[in-house]
Amino acid sequence: MSQILIVDDEPDIRALIRIHLERADLEIIEAESGRQAIERIQEHPIELMILDLMMDDGNGFEVLHYLRKTSSQLLVIALSARREVQDKVDTLGLGADDYITKPFSPMELVARVQAQLRRYSSHTPQQSELIRLNNLVLDVDNLVLDNGEVKHLLTEIECELLQLFMTNPDRTLTRKHIYQHIWKHDKIDNNNLNVFINRLRTLLENTADSPIHLHSVRGIGYRFSGDGR
């Protein structure tokens, strides 16, 4: 049984989430602050955390900083009443795997939790797997993109996206195919996908003399081009 950590300083929110997740046969642990969340992570084998970003005693961003510092592979679904795109960029950039705005549908949250757990259980990394395209080298095991001059540490989703694109160069991939392949979820969240695509473009733009480009194909999806066209 998967252990899920609910982190929120509102007891009613924790109770609502707990009821629906327990109906899905998931084992629940709770924390009411960022500090307590870190204690729970250290004490229990947590697979996924549902994290409120704004709390009085140690906010969710501090928890994400902690996870990144410790190189934790724990899955994180961030909850926030803030809907601005930059908030999503900051949160997903710190390593969150999904982002849901309040108020939310409990059933939608359960579906996203289950999708993340499926994605994690289906992820079987191969030892020292390297993917090469032009001057780019993607180290799948260590979540590192090497352009020959600089090594960029990636989040797991960024790495999986690059792996998908680099193994399908010059092929147009639909948004639906990309989202289902990475997030293992039928309901597409275009905002989350857009944030990650923009982050990958920023990485490529900062790669010196790279002929690699990530193009938008209007109404369809994206194409990872190795020749700049």
Summary of the structure (lengths in Angstrom):
residues: 229
radius of gyration: 18.0
end to end distance: 48.1
largest distance: 53.8
contacts: 698
relative contact order: 0.11
helix: 41%
strand: 23%
